[in-house]
Amino acid sequence: MKQYPLPFLEQFTCEVLLRMGCSPADAHTATEVLLSADLRGVDSHGVARLSGYVRLWEKNRINAQPNVSIVHETPSTAVVDGDGGLGLVVAPYAMQVAIEKAKTAGTGWVSVRNSNHYGIAGFHAMQALTHDMIGISLTNASPLVSPTFSKERLLGTNPISVAIPAATQPPFVLDMATTTAANGKLEILQRKQQEAPYGWIQDKDGNPTTSPNGVKDGGALLPLGGDREHGSHKGYGLGAVVDIFSAVLSGANYGPWVPPFVAFLEPHPHPVGEGLGHFFGAMRVDAFRPADEFKSHMDTWIGRFREAKPVEGQEKVVIPGDPERELEEVRRREGIPLLPAVVDDLRELGERLGVKWDESQI
């Protein structure tokens, strides 16, 4: 795979978003969110998805110039309406609302409706870190997941991210789907023409399959755990909580009514809400104990876990956020690797919108 410098991808992505009609500020924000995924190694949610957002915009399912607003609030809570905008723009706005409320109330909680796919959950949770706050980010997603014991697709991959500040140690950043694997990982396997691990997918009859096209062929992703014997009911429960907090609470679509990310599938003809839903939380550490004291103890917590004796064949115990942070350092320095299929897709997208993919700039 060829590696592309971050500034090159930033310029191309921003120009595409401007051609969609995004304001310069929104294009900049969306670019930052999108490329944070590539930097942190979540390649399925980075520039590889840019054409997907454009296709939704072309089908009038994304509003490039939304009036994102607070439609209901209390001192510590709010509901934000994304006006059909890019989730890459709506989510940072809503997270900032949660942070501002936490500054005065100690905690801030925001549920969002009428939005779209918001990129990686971790980006939004991490916005709280510089304020000595704990950040929480959840979103529901296209129904590709079958609940335990079901053949129907009723939930999304519904990720959870929690970012917790420390003092001298890097922050603790959990960012996980509530499925055994995120759908984006299947997309990568499809591009590489590789099989999926056992326990990721079931076919249309509910039987395990290793085909990376299992979901496309009418099957479903499986909740975290894979099957009942390995705890899939727990992943199902976590995904359900994300769906309820993100959508039932805000007035967005939930369960099987969540609109699909792919443009070639039409939204449900009888929606129960508006768009996609998210949920954000910000908790001021000093609303519980002095921030410096807490962060010192987080250093102790992280340090002790780093010292844990690894099992044979493993180098070390990993703290949530370590792999992404370490990879980001490398990719900022060496560039972001893109599969040839992704490059071809971006080049074709640029030609369609009049944005040149000019590798002579590299």
Steps between C-alpha positions, in 0.01 A plus 500: 500500500617849420520752783354848464601805705232634730499851343435349154197306626378798702503727198324249275234414760432862584460593133254214446293615797503858371371374164215337691408846623640483853613827652879535540466455877288186465727358228801551728323333796378204295847452349660496844252241630527280191879494487530440873373151420778437247761638738383272781486192279122478467538494122142396436372833637744737332535627144382160377152619602516839333325385184224348715421839651501658154257239366262568789522873426429434133183317604395795719547298816770730640451873544833669425393826663308395813366726773616289793317613812397424857128420505462414869724550801544516876811626684673163451322340201404581143349354187672613179335486158759448226271619218610206286862615501822302483548316825863608467375854563199440724687286753779750583233768551305277737810392692591864550152561642560217750837649596357850550223363721751302703700818562208645696297198614783252560371262233345547157286249309385546141284274286488568126241438229484564126869433439710263288807278543743685729834330431691338787345524845837563664558836331197651671565352844858628491382860460434504875858413599650849465235629743594250773175320427402142429337474157239248389387444141234259369314466171252267344552380144352315203324176604750228409506311830276218617413483871592177673277214376367706206540488122368857459730802476375741765804685637808679372861452605415773755844600634594623846794728571619628837802731531657557843784747567818415689798711615827374350357184344314519167122510547288187526291487180254217451348491150313181415208369302243295690532231232774240469636713214403829340346490153793703368730208572291289264542767233877475541489119478290527184759732342779262599293196394551333838265291714348625823588332831249253638250672732477832315204426270202273456334421167137572412392179675684585821793263444863607557689602185849626420402669173582872515192547280273326750318819594462605135348160431225549758680394815590711801782613723500342845493678836820510705563144613389337176254249647310442823763265642765772460284781640332651193207598723734750664598657169132506404417677826774761453389568140141537617598757765689704239195492270266616777726778629579624148158480339205411722615780732550758225228423246729346237430173321588187694535127443399388149380851409852653504577620145772305316839659438512370145321720248368213287271387784200719575407603855206326663173626344343549844768652726441525874728802543737738324832385355773331701555552874803565722558546873780696668611552855757725664585469869720756670750305707505762774127451544608177674850567639787743425607447140874478575434242770282293268748516213784395730301195599420430134876495442528244780215294353646505149853437622398195700313350208799562273711299746262202488677178407410407141409148397755302306544629147376850578731796549289712733156587633339773293309795646193607298616770259864385483492336154317793340725761661819316402379456143401867476856602586631280218244608242544870567867449432497243218160551335171315483493172302208459260393186318509530117121453490454797734735718291310407182172590671633837616649579160164424332320709761732792434444477125123504553513810721781683322754450781831376368674208669846627416770272637768722351443721806632227728 
